[in-house]
């Protein structure tokens, strides 16, 4: 991305999370969503009309049926640019908002492009996939600075209410010394069915729904959790 230019993003996965990030980028930043990739035509076109091409028709570089099509398109665009041909500007970053067990394949394919990546949580469903992603994002030259930013979408990581909660409990001691905690996970039918679809293959129907709460509870218990470590 050129200095002082507006960042350009593609949304991979045009579901609820993809739409949420598209709206946030469009309404709260100077960035723009310039492309979308999703195998479901209705979702792809719905997000595209709302955030990319409006009432007109999409161009070939704005809509992709799969993330693989986008990767091939970007590789071809860069090759044409190296050959001195005139090409449209590419994307600066990618929002990966697909099913959890697809993250590793997508990110490892995107890594050689050196684009910024924001992957929706959880990063992956196995330790092996987490390590595969980590290795793919390492710079070619050891100890050289990374060319791009990689992040995981703990969207409320720095939320005002979590920061305030830590301050009130650990710094201000508004309820005194914490002797015990009881955590109840109020998962309704909709969230349970959603989590079942996402996590049944790994034997945890709550998935990442409850782990952030456990991390917060652990931090409160030992009094060492930092603001950066608090997630809802």
FISE-409229 format. One record per residue: residue number from 1; x negated, y, z of N, C-alpha, C in turn. Coordinates in Angstrom, 1 decimal, always signed. Atoms other than C-alpha are relative to their C-alpha. Layout:
<NUM, <X, Y, Z>, <X, Y, Z>, <X, Y, Z>> ...
end
This chain:
<1, <-0.8, -1.2, +0.0>, <+0.0, +0.0, +0.0>, <-0.9, +1.2, +0.0>> <2, <+0.7, -1.2, +0.0>, <-1.3, +3.4, -0.9>, <+0.3, +0.9, +1.2>> <3, <-0.2, -0.8, -1.1>, <-1.8, +5.9, +1.8>, <+1.1, +1.0, -0.2>> <4, <-1.1, -1.0, +0.0>, <+1.3, +8.1, +2.6>, <+1.1, -0.5, -1.0>> <5, <-1.1, +0.5, +0.8>, <+3.5, +5.9, +0.3>, <+0.9, -0.8, +0.9>> <6, <-1.0, +0.7, -0.8>, <+6.7, +4.3, +1.5>, <-0.2, -1.5, -0.2>> <7, <+0.1, +1.5, +0.2>, <+6.4, +0.5, +2.2>, <+1.1, -0.6, -0.7>> <8, <-1.0, +0.7, +0.8>, <+8.3, -1.8, -0.1>, <+0.0, -1.5, +0.5>> <9, <-0.2, +1.3, -0.6>, <+9.7, -5.1, +1.2>, <+0.9, -0.9, -0.9>> <10, <-1.0, +1.0, +0.6>, <+11.4, -8.3, -0.1>, <+0.5, -0.7, +1.2>> <11, <-0.7, +0.8, -1.0>, <+13.9, -10.1, +2.1>, <+0.1, -1.5, -0.6>> <12, <-0.1, +1.4, +0.3>, <+13.5, -13.9, +1.9>, <+1.0, -0.7, +0.9>> <13, <-1.0, +0.6, -0.8>, <+16.7, -15.4, +3.2>, <+1.0, +1.1, +0.3>> <14, <-1.0, -1.1, +0.0>, <+19.8, -13.2, +2.8>, <+1.2, -0.3, +1.0>> <15, <-1.0, +0.3, -1.0>, <+21.7, -14.4, +5.9>, <+0.1, +1.2, +0.9>> <16, <-0.3, -1.0, -1.0>, <+22.6, -12.5, +9.0>, <-1.3, +0.7, +0.4>> <17, <+1.3, -0.6, -0.3>, <+18.9, -11.9, +10.0>, <-0.5, +0.8, -1.1>> <18, <+0.5, -0.8, +1.2>, <+17.9, -10.8, +6.5>, <+0.7, +1.3, -0.1>> <19, <-0.7, -1.2, +0.1>, <+20.7, -8.3, +6.4>, <-0.3, +1.0, +1.1>> <20, <+0.3, -0.9, -1.2>, <+19.9, -7.0, +9.9>, <-1.3, +0.7, -0.3>> <21, <+1.2, -0.7, +0.2>, <+16.3, -6.3, +8.9>, <+0.1, +1.0, -1.2>> <22, <-0.2, -0.9, +1.2>, <+17.4, -4.8, +5.5>, <+0.6, +1.3, +0.5>> <23, <-0.7, -1.2, -0.5>, <+19.7, -2.4, +7.4>, <-1.0, +0.8, +0.8>> <24, <+0.9, -0.7, -0.9>, <+17.0, -1.5, +10.0>, <-1.1, +0.7, -0.9>> <25, <+1.0, -0.6, +0.8>, <+14.4, -0.8, +7.3>, <+0.6, +1.2, -0.8>> <26, <-0.6, -1.1, +0.8>, <+16.8, +1.3, +5.2>, <+0.4, +1.2, +0.8>> <27, <-0.5, -1.1, -0.8>, <+18.3, +3.3, +8.0>, <-1.0, +0.6, +1.0>> <28, <+0.8, -0.5, -1.1>, <+15.5, +3.7, +10.5>, <-1.5, +0.3, -0.4>> <29, <+1.3, -0.2, +0.4>, <+12.3, +3.9, +8.4>, <-0.1, +0.7, -1.4>> <30, <+0.1, -0.5, +1.4>, <+10.9, +5.4, +5.2>, <-0.3, -1.1, -1.0>> <31, <+0.2, +1.2, +0.9>, <+10.5, +1.9, +3.8>, <+1.3, -0.3, -0.9>> <32, <-1.2, +0.4, +0.8>, <+12.8, +0.3, +1.2>, <-0.1, -1.5, -0.3>> <33, <-0.1, +1.4, +0.4>, <+14.0, -3.1, +0.3>, <+0.1, +0.0, -1.5>> <34, <+0.1, -0.1, +1.5>, <+13.1, -3.7, -3.4>, <+0.4, -1.4, -0.6>> <35, <-0.3, +1.3, +0.6>, <+13.9, -7.4, -3.8>, <+0.6, -1.0, +1.1>> <36, <-0.6, +1.0, -0.9>, <+15.7, -10.4, -2.3>, <-0.1, -1.4, -0.6>> <37, <+0.0, +1.4, +0.5>, <+15.3, -14.2, -2.6>, <+0.9, -0.8, +0.9>> <38, <-0.9, +0.9, -0.7>, <+18.0, -16.6, -1.6>, <+0.7, -0.9, -1.0>> <39, <-0.6, +1.0, +0.9>, <+19.4, -19.8, -3.2>, <+1.5, +0.2, -0.2>> <40, <-1.5, -0.2, +0.1>, <+23.0, -18.8, -2.5>, <+0.3, +1.3, -0.7>> <41, <-0.2, -1.1, +0.8>, <+24.1, -16.4, -5.2>, <+0.8, +1.1, +0.7>> <42, <-0.8, -1.0, -0.6>, <+26.8, -14.7, -3.2>, <-0.8, +0.8, +1.1>> <43, <+0.8, -0.7, -1.0>, <+24.5, -13.9, -0.3>, <-1.1, +0.9, -0.6>> <44, <+1.1, -0.8, +0.7>, <+21.7, -12.7, -2.6>, <+0.6, +1.2, -0.7>> <45, <-0.6, -1.1, +0.7>, <+24.0, -10.5, -4.6>, <+0.6, +1.0, +1.0>> <46, <-0.6, -0.9, -1.0>, <+25.8, -9.1, -1.5>, <-1.1, +0.9, +0.6>> <47, <+1.1, -0.8, -0.6>, <+22.5, -8.0, +0.1>, <-0.6, +1.0, -1.0>> <48, <+0.6, -0.8, +1.0>, <+21.2, -6.7, -3.2>, <+0.9, +1.2, -0.3>> <49, <-0.9, -1.2, +0.3>, <+24.3, -4.5, -3.9>, <-0.1, +1.0, +1.1>> <50, <+0.0, -0.9, -1.2>, <+24.1, -3.1, -0.4>, <-1.3, +0.8, +0.2>> <51, <+1.3, -0.6, -0.4>, <+20.4, -2.3, -0.1>, <-0.9, +0.2, -1.2>> <52, <+1.0, -0.1, +1.0>, <+18.7, -2.6, -3.5>, <+0.5, +0.6, -1.3>> <53, <-0.4, -0.5, +1.3>, <+20.5, -2.1, -6.8>, <+1.4, +0.7, -0.1>> <54, <-1.3, -0.7, -0.1>, <+23.9, -0.7, -5.7>, <+1.0, -0.6, -0.9>> <55, <-1.1, +0.4, +0.9>, <+26.7, -0.8, -8.2>, <-0.5, -0.4, -1.4>> <56, <+0.5, +0.3, +1.2>, <+24.4, -1.4, -11.1>, <-0.4, -1.5, -0.1>> <57, <+0.4, +1.4, +0.2>, <+22.8, -4.7, -12.4>, <-1.5, -0.1, +0.5>> <58, <+1.4, +0.2, -0.5>, <+19.6, -6.1, -10.8>, <-0.9, -0.2, -1.2>> <59, <+1.0, +0.3, +1.0>, <+16.4, -6.2, -12.8>, <-0.6, -1.3, +0.4>> <60, <+0.6, +1.3, -0.2>, <+14.4, -9.4, -13.1>, <-0.9, +0.0, +1.3>> <61, <+1.0, +0.0, -1.2>, <+11.9, -8.3, -10.3>, <+0.7, +0.4, +1.3>> <62, <-0.7, -0.4, -1.2>, <+14.7, -7.5, -7.8>, <+0.7, -1.2, +0.6>> <63, <-0.8, +1.1, -0.5>, <+16.4, -10.9, -7.4>, <-0.6, -1.3, -0.4>> <64, <+0.6, +1.3, +0.2>, <+15.0, -14.4, -7.0>, <+0.8, -1.1, +0.7>> <65, <-0.8, +1.1, -0.6>, <+16.8, -17.7, -6.4>, <-0.8, -0.7, +1.1>> <66, <+0.8, +0.6, -1.0>, <+13.9, -19.1, -4.4>, <-1.2, +0.9, +0.3>> <67, <+1.2, -0.7, -0.4>, <+10.9, -17.8, -2.6>, <-1.2, -0.4, -0.9>> <68, <+1.0, +0.4, +0.9>, <+8.7, -19.8, -4.9>, <+0.0, +0.8, -1.3>> <69, <-0.1, -0.8, +1.2>, <+10.0, -17.8, -7.9>, <-0.6, +1.4, +0.3>> <70, <+0.6, -1.3, -0.3>, <+9.0, -14.6, -6.1>, <-1.6, -0.1, +0.0>> <71, <+1.5, +0.1, -0.1>, <+5.4, -15.9, -5.4>, <-0.5, -0.1, -1.4>> <72, <+0.5, +0.2, +1.4>, <+5.0, -17.0, -9.1>, <+0.1, +1.4, -0.7>> <73, <-0.2, -1.3, +0.6>, <+6.4, -13.6, -10.2>, <-1.1, +1.0, +0.5>> <74, <+1.1, -0.9, -0.6>, <+3.9, -11.7, -7.9>, <-1.3, -0.4, -0.5>> <75, <+1.3, +0.5, +0.5>, <+1.0, -13.8, -9.0>, <-0.2, +0.5, -1.5>> <76, <+0.0, -0.4, +1.4>, <+1.9, -13.1, -12.7>, <-0.2, +1.5, -0.1>> <77, <+0.0, -1.4, +0.0>, <+2.4, -9.4, -12.0>, <-1.5, +0.5, +0.3>> <78, <+1.4, -0.4, -0.4>, <-1.1, -9.1, -10.4>, <-1.0, -0.4, -1.1>> <79, <+0.9, +0.4, +1.1>, <-2.7, -11.0, -13.3>, <+0.1, +1.0, -1.1>> <80, <-0.2, -1.0, +1.1>, <-1.2, -8.6, -15.8>, <-0.6, +1.3, +0.4>> <81, <+0.6, -1.2, -0.5>, <-2.4, -5.7, -13.7>, <-1.5, -0.1, -0.2>> <82, <+1.5, +0.2, +0.2>, <-6.0, -7.1, -13.7>, <-0.4, +0.1, -1.5>> <83, <+0.2, +0.0, +1.5>, <-5.7, -7.4, -17.5>, <+0.1, +1.4, -0.6>> <84, <-0.1, -1.3, +0.5>, <-5.1, -3.7, -17.7>, <+1.4, +0.4, -0.5>> <85, <-1.3, -0.2, +0.5>, <-1.4, -4.0, -18.5>, <+0.8, +0.9, +1.0>> <86, <-0.8, -0.9, -0.8>, <+1.2, -1.5, -17.1>, <+1.0, -0.9, +0.7>> <87, <-0.9, +0.8, -0.8>, <+3.2, -3.2, -14.3>, <+0.7, +0.9, +1.1>> <88, <-0.7, -0.7, -1.1>, <+5.7, -2.1, -11.7>, <-0.7, -0.3, +1.3>> <89, <+0.6, +0.2, -1.3>, <+4.5, -1.7, -8.1>, <+0.6, -1.3, +0.7>> <90, <-0.4, +1.2, -0.6>, <+4.7, -4.9, -6.1>, <+0.5, +0.3, +1.4>> <91, <-0.5, -0.1, -1.4>, <+5.9, -5.5, -2.5>, <-1.2, +0.2, +0.9>> <92, <+1.0, -0.1, -1.0>, <+3.9, -4.5, +0.5>, <+0.2, -1.0, +1.2>> <93, <-0.3, +0.9, -1.1>, <+5.6, -6.8, +3.0>, <+1.2, -0.9, -0.3>> <94, <-1.1, +1.0, +0.1>, <+7.9, -9.8, +3.3>, <+0.6, -0.3, +1.3>> <95, <-0.8, +0.5, -1.2>, <+10.6, -10.6, +5.8>, <+0.4, -1.4, -0.3>> <96, <-0.4, +1.4, +0.1>, <+10.9, -14.4, +6.2>, <+1.1, -0.3, +0.9>> <97, <-1.2, +0.2, -0.8>, <+14.4, -15.1, +7.4>, <+0.7, -1.2, -0.4>> <98, <-0.5, +1.3, +0.4>, <+14.9, -18.7, +6.4>, <+0.1, -0.9, +1.2>> <99, <-0.1, +1.1, -1.0>, <+15.6, -21.9, +8.3>, <-1.4, -0.2, +0.6>> <100, <+1.2, +0.1, -0.8>, <+13.0, -22.5, +11.0>, <-1.0, -1.0, -0.6>> <101, <+0.9, +1.0, +0.4>, <+11.5, -25.6, +9.5>, <-0.6, +0.3, -1.4>> <102, <+0.6, -0.4, +1.3>, <+10.7, -23.8, +6.2>, <-1.0, +1.0, +0.1>> <103, <+0.9, -1.1, -0.2>, <+8.6, -21.1, +7.7>, <-1.5, -0.3, -0.4>> <104, <+1.5, +0.3, +0.2>, <+5.2, -22.9, +7.5>, <-0.3, +0.0, -1.5>> <105, <+0.2, +0.1, +1.4>, <+5.6, -23.7, +3.8>, <+0.0, +1.4, -0.7>> <106, <-0.1, -1.4, +0.6>, <+6.6, -20.1, +2.9>, <-1.2, +0.8, +0.4>> <107, <+1.1, -0.9, -0.4>, <+4.0, -18.3, +5.0>, <-1.3, -0.5, -0.6>> <108, <+1.3, +0.5, +0.6>, <+1.1, -20.5, +3.8>, <-0.1, +0.3, -1.5>> <109, <+0.0, -0.4, +1.4>, <+2.2, -19.7, +0.2>, <-0.2, +1.5, -0.1>> <110, <+0.1, -1.5, +0.1>, <+2.4, -16.0, +0.9>, <-1.4, +0.5, +0.5>> <111, <+1.3, -0.4, -0.6>, <-0.9, -15.8, +2.8>, <-1.0, +0.5, -1.0>> <112, <+1.0, -0.4, +0.9>, <-3.2, -15.6, -0.2>, <+0.3, +1.4, -0.7>> <113, <-0.4, -1.3, +0.6>, <-1.2, -12.5, -1.4>, <-0.4, +1.2, +0.8>> <114, <+0.4, -1.1, -0.9>, <-2.4, -10.5, +1.6>, <+1.1, +1.0, +0.2>> <115, <-1.1, -1.0, -0.3>, <+1.0, -8.9, +2.1>, <+0.3, -0.1, +1.5>> <116, <-0.5, +0.1, -1.4>, <+2.4, -8.0, +5.5>, <+1.2, -1.0, +0.1>> <117, <-1.0, +1.0, -0.2>, <+4.6, -10.7, +6.9>, <+0.7, +0.1, +1.3>> <118, <-0.8, +0.1, -1.3>, <+7.4, -10.6, +9.5>, <+0.8, -1.2, -0.1>> <119, <-0.7, +1.3, +0.0>, <+8.6, -14.1, +10.3>, <+1.0, +0.0, +1.1>> <120, <-1.0, +0.2, -1.1>, <+11.8, -14.6, +12.2>, <-0.4, -1.1, +0.9>> <121, <+0.3, +1.0, -1.0>, <+11.5, -16.5, +15.4>, <+0.9, -1.2, -0.1>> <122, <+1.3, +0.3, -0.4>, <+10.7, -19.2, +16.1>, <-1.0, -0.2, -1.1>> <123, <+1.0, +0.0, +1.0>, <+7.4, -19.3, +14.2>, <+0.2, -1.3, -0.8>> <124, <-0.1, +1.3, +0.6>, <+7.8, -23.1, +13.5>, <+0.6, -0.9, +1.0>> <125, <-0.6, +1.0, -0.9>, <+9.3, -26.2, +15.0>, <-1.0, -1.1, +0.4>> <126, <+1.0, +0.9, -0.5>, <+6.1, -28.2, +15.4>, <-1.3, +0.7, +0.2>> <127, <+1.3, -0.6, -0.2>, <+2.6, -27.5, +16.7>, <-0.8, -0.1, -1.2>> <128, <+0.8, +0.2, +1.2>, <+1.1, -28.8, +13.5>, <+0.3, +1.2, -1.0>> <129, <-0.4, -1.1, +0.9>, <+3.1, -26.2, +11.5>, <-0.6, +1.4, +0.5>> <130, <+0.6, -1.3, -0.6>, <+2.0, -23.4, +13.9>, <-1.4, +0.1, -0.3>> <131, <+1.4, -0.1, +0.3>, <-1.6, -24.3, +13.4>, <-0.3, +0.2, -1.4>> <132, <+0.2, -0.2, +1.4>, <-1.2, -24.5, +9.7>, <+0.2, +1.4, -0.4>> <133, <-0.2, -1.4, +0.3>, <+0.2, -21.0, +9.6>, <-1.2, +0.8, +0.5>> <134, <+1.2, -0.8, -0.6>, <-2.6, -19.7, +11.9>, <-1.2, -0.1, -0.9>> <135, <+1.2, +0.2, +0.8>, <-5.3, -21.2, +9.7>, <+0.2, +0.7, -1.3>> <136, <-0.2, -0.7, +1.3>, <-3.7, -19.8, +6.5>, <-0.2, +1.5, +0.0>> <137, <+0.1, -1.5, -0.2>, <-3.8, -16.3, +7.9>, <-1.3, +0.5, +0.4>> <138, <+1.3, -0.4, -0.4>, <-7.4, -16.3, +8.9>, <-0.7, +0.7, -1.2>> <139, <+0.7, -0.6, +1.1>, <-9.6, -13.9, +6.9>, <-1.1, -0.9, -0.6>> <140, <+1.0, +0.8, +0.6>, <-12.0, -15.5, +4.4>, <-1.4, +0.1, +0.6>> <141, <+1.3, -0.3, -0.7>, <-15.0, -13.9, +6.1>, <+0.3, +0.1, +1.5>> <142, <-0.2, +0.1, -1.5>, <-15.2, -14.7, +9.8>, <-0.3, +1.4, +0.6>> <143, <+0.1, -1.2, -0.8>, <-14.8, -11.7, +12.1>, <+0.3, +1.3, -0.9>> <144, <-0.4, -1.2, +0.8>, <-13.7, -9.4, +9.2>, <+1.4, +0.4, +0.3>> <145, <-1.3, -0.4, -0.4>, <-10.7, -7.3, +9.9>, <+1.1, -0.5, -1.0>> <146, <-1.0, +0.5, +0.9>, <-7.4, -8.6, +8.5>, <+0.5, +1.1, -1.0>> <147, <-0.5, -1.0, +1.0>, <-6.0, -6.9, +5.4>, <+1.5, +0.3, +0.2>> <148, <-1.5, -0.1, -0.2>, <-2.4, -7.3, +6.5>, <+0.4, -0.3, +1.4>> <149, <-0.6, +0.2, -1.3>, <-0.2, -7.5, +9.5>, <+0.9, -1.2, +0.0>> <150, <-0.9, +1.1, -0.1>, <+1.5, -10.7, +10.6>, <+0.7, +0.2, +1.4>> <151, <-0.8, -0.1, -1.2>, <+4.3, -10.6, +13.2>, <+1.1, -1.0, +0.1>> <152, <-1.1, +0.9, -0.2>, <+7.0, -12.8, +14.7>, <+1.2, +0.9, +0.5>> <153, <-1.2, -0.9, -0.3>, <+10.5, -11.3, +15.0>, <+0.7, -0.2, +1.3>> <154, <-0.6, -0.1, -1.3>, <+11.0, -11.2, +18.7>, <+0.6, +1.4, +0.1>> <155, <-0.5, -1.3, +0.3>, <+13.3, -8.3, +17.9>, <+0.3, +0.9, +1.2>> <156, <-0.2, -0.8, -1.2>, <+14.0, -7.2, +21.5>, <-1.2, +0.0, +0.9>> <157, <+1.2, +0.1, -0.8>, <+10.4, -7.7, +22.6>, <-0.3, +1.3, +0.8>> <158, <+0.3, -1.3, -0.7>, <+10.0, -4.0, +23.4>, <+1.3, +0.7, +0.3>> <159, <-1.3, -0.7, -0.2>, <+13.7, -3.3, +24.1>, <+0.0, +0.8, +1.3>> <160, <+0.0, -0.8, -1.2>, <+14.3, -0.5, +26.6>, <+0.5, -0.7, +1.2>> <161, <-0.5, +0.6, -1.2>, <+16.4, -2.7, +28.8>, <-0.9, -1.0, +0.7>> <162, <+1.0, +0.9, -0.6>, <+13.7, -5.3, +29.2>, <-1.2, +0.7, +0.7>> <163, <+1.1, -0.8, -0.6>, <+11.0, -2.7, +29.9>, <+0.5, +0.5, +1.3>> <164, <-0.6, -0.6, -1.3>, <+13.3, -1.1, +32.5>, <+0.2, -1.1, +1.0>> <165, <-0.2, +1.1, -0.9>, <+14.1, -4.5, +34.0>, <-1.3, -0.4, +0.7>> <166, <+1.3, +0.3, -0.6>, <+10.4, -5.3, +34.6>, <-0.4, +1.1, +1.0>> <167, <+0.4, -1.1, -0.9>, <+9.8, -1.8, +36.1>, <+0.8, -0.1, +1.3>> <168, <-0.8, +0.0, -1.2>, <+12.7, -2.1, +38.4>, <-0.3, -1.2, +1.0>> <169, <+0.3, +1.2, -0.8>, <+11.9, -5.6, +39.6>, <-1.4, -0.1, +0.6>> <170, <+1.4, +0.3, -0.4>, <+8.1, -5.7, +39.7>, <-0.7, +1.3, +0.5>> <171, <+0.7, -1.2, -0.4>, <+7.0, -2.1, +40.1>, <+0.8, +0.8, +1.1>> <172, <-0.8, -0.8, -0.9>, <+9.9, -0.3, +41.9>, <+0.5, -0.9, +1.2>> <173, <-0.5, +0.9, -1.1>, <+11.0, -3.4, +43.9>, <+1.4, +0.4, +0.5>> <174, <-1.3, -0.5, -0.4>, <+14.6, -2.2, +43.9>, <+0.8, -1.0, +0.8>> <175, <-0.8, +1.0, -0.7>, <+15.9, -5.5, +45.2>, <-0.9, -0.7, +1.1>> <176, <+0.9, +0.6, -0.9>, <+12.9, -6.3, +47.4>, <-0.8, -1.1, -0.5>> <177, <+0.7, +1.2, +0.4>, <+10.8, -9.4, +47.3>, <+0.9, -1.0, -0.6>> <178, <-0.8, +1.0, +0.7>, <+12.1, -12.0, +44.9>, <-0.4, -1.4, +0.6>> <179, <+0.2, +1.3, -0.6>, <+12.4, -15.3, +46.8>, <+0.4, -1.2, -0.9>> <180, <-0.4, +1.1, +0.9>, <+14.3, -17.4, +44.3>, <+0.8, +0.6, -1.1>> <181, <-0.7, -0.4, +1.2>, <+16.0, -17.2, +40.9>, <+0.9, -1.1, -0.5>> <182, <-0.8, +0.9, +0.6>, <+18.9, -18.9, +39.3>, <+0.4, +0.5, -1.4>> <183, <-0.3, -0.5, +1.4>, <+19.3, -18.7, +35.5>, <+1.1, -0.9, -0.6>> <184, <-1.1, +0.7, +0.6>, <+22.5, -19.6, +33.8>, <+0.0, +0.4, -1.5>> <185, <+0.0, -0.3, +1.4>, <+22.5, -19.8, +30.0>, <+1.4, +0.0, -0.5>> <186, <-1.4, +0.0, +0.4>, <+26.0, -18.6, +28.9>, <+0.1, -0.1, -1.5>> <187, <-0.1, +0.3, +1.5>, <+25.9, -20.2, +25.4>, <+1.4, -0.3, -0.3>> <188, <-1.4, +0.3, +0.4>, <+29.4, -20.0, +23.9>, <+0.0, -1.0, -1.2>> <189, <-0.1, +1.0, +1.0>, <+30.7, -22.3, +21.3>, <-0.7, +0.4, -1.3>> <190, <+0.6, -0.4, +1.3>, <+29.5, -20.2, +18.3>, <-1.5, -0.1, +0.1>> <191, <+1.4, +0.0, -0.1>, <+26.0, -19.9, +19.6>, <-0.5, -1.5, +0.1>> <192, <+0.4, +1.4, -0.1>, <+25.8, -23.6, +20.5>, <+0.0, -0.7, -1.3>> <193, <-0.1, +0.6, +1.3>, <+27.0, -24.7, +17.1>, <-1.2, +0.5, -1.0>> <194, <+1.1, -0.6, +0.8>, <+24.5, -22.3, +15.5>, <-1.4, -0.6, +0.4>> <195, <+1.3, +0.6, -0.4>, <+21.6, -23.7, +17.6>, <-0.1, -1.4, -0.3>> <196, <+0.0, +1.5, +0.3>, <+22.7, -27.3, +17.0>, <-0.5, -0.2, -1.4>> <197, <+0.4, +0.2, +1.3>, <+22.3, -26.8, +13.3>, <-1.5, +0.3, -0.2>> <198, <+1.4, -0.4, +0.2>, <+18.9, -25.1, +13.7>, <-1.0, -1.0, +0.7>> <199, <+1.0, +0.7, -0.8>, <+17.3, -27.5, +16.3>, <+0.3, -1.4, +0.2>> <200, <-0.3, +1.4, -0.3>, <+19.0, -30.9, +16.3>, <-1.1, -0.9, -0.4>> <201, <+1.1, +0.9, +0.4>, <+16.1, -32.4, +14.5>, <-1.2, -0.1, +0.9>> <202, <+1.1, +0.0, -1.0>, <+13.7, -31.5, +17.3>, <+0.5, -0.3, +1.4>> <203, <-0.5, +0.5, -1.3>, <+16.0, -32.6, +20.1>, <+0.2, +1.1, +1.0>> <204, <-0.2, -1.1, -1.0>, <+16.6, -29.2, +21.6>, <+1.1, +1.0, -0.6>> <205, <-1.1, -0.7, +0.6>, <+20.0, -27.7, +20.8>, <+0.0, +1.5, +0.5>> <206, <+0.1, -1.4, -0.4>, <+19.2, -24.5, +22.8>, <-1.1, +0.7, -0.8>> <207, <+1.1, -0.6, +0.8>, <+16.0, -24.0, +20.8>, <-0.7, +1.2, +0.7>> <208, <+0.7, -1.1, -0.6>, <+14.5, -20.6, +21.3>, <+1.0, +0.9, +0.7>> <209, <-1.0, -0.8, -0.7>, <+17.7, -19.3, +23.0>, <-0.4, +0.1, +1.4>> <210, <+0.3, +0.0, -1.4>, <+16.4, -20.2, +26.5>, <-1.4, +0.3, +0.3>> <211, <+1.5, -0.1, -0.4>, <+12.6, -20.1, +26.3>, <-0.4, +1.4, +0.3>> <212, <+0.4, -1.4, -0.4>, <+12.3, -16.3, +26.3>, <+0.5, +0.3, +1.4>> <213, <-0.5, -0.2, -1.4>, <+14.4, -16.3, +29.5>, <-0.9, -0.6, +1.0>> <214, <+0.9, +0.7, -0.9>, <+12.1, -18.8, +31.1>, <-1.3, +0.8, +0.1>> <215, <+1.2, -0.8, -0.1>, <+9.1, -16.7, +30.2>, <+0.2, +1.2, +0.9>> <216, <-0.3, -1.1, -0.9>, <+10.7, -13.7, +31.8>, <+0.1, -0.4, +1.4>> <217, <-0.2, +0.5, -1.4>, <+11.6, -15.7, +34.9>, <-1.4, -0.3, +0.6>> <218, <+1.3, +0.4, -0.4>, <+8.0, -17.0, +35.1>, <-0.8, +1.3, +0.4>> <219, <+0.7, -1.2, -0.3>, <+6.6, -13.5, +34.9>, <+0.5, +0.7, +1.2>> <220, <-0.5, -0.6, -1.2>, <+8.9, -12.2, +37.6>, <-0.4, -0.8, +1.2>> <221, <+0.4, +0.8, -1.1>, <+8.0, -15.1, +39.8>, <-1.4, +0.2, +0.4>> <222, <+1.4, -0.2, -0.4>, <+4.3, -14.6, +39.7>, <-0.5, +1.4, +0.0>> <223, <+0.3, -1.4, -0.1>, <+4.4, -10.9, +39.3>, <-1.1, +0.5, -1.0>> <224, <+1.1, -0.4, +0.9>, <+1.8, -10.8, +36.5>, <+0.4, +0.3, -1.4>> <225, <-0.4, -0.2, +1.3>, <+3.9, -10.5, +33.4>, <-0.1, +1.5, -0.4>> <226, <+0.1, -1.4, +0.5>, <+3.2, -7.4, +31.2>, <+1.2, +0.3, -0.8>> <227, <-1.1, -0.4, +0.8>, <+5.6, -5.4, +29.2>, <+0.0, -0.7, -1.3>> <228, <+0.1, +0.7, +1.3>, <+4.3, -7.1, +26.0>, <+0.5, -1.4, +0.1>> <229, <-0.4, +1.4, -0.1>, <+5.2, -10.5, +27.4>, <+1.4, -0.2, +0.3>> <230, <-1.4, +0.2, -0.3>, <+8.8, -9.8, +28.2>, <+0.8, -0.1, -1.3>> <231, <-0.9, +0.2, +1.1>, <+11.3, -11.1, +25.7>, <+1.4, -0.4, +0.5>> <232, <-1.3, +0.3, -0.5>, <+15.1, -11.4, +26.1>, <+0.4, -1.4, -0.3>> 
end
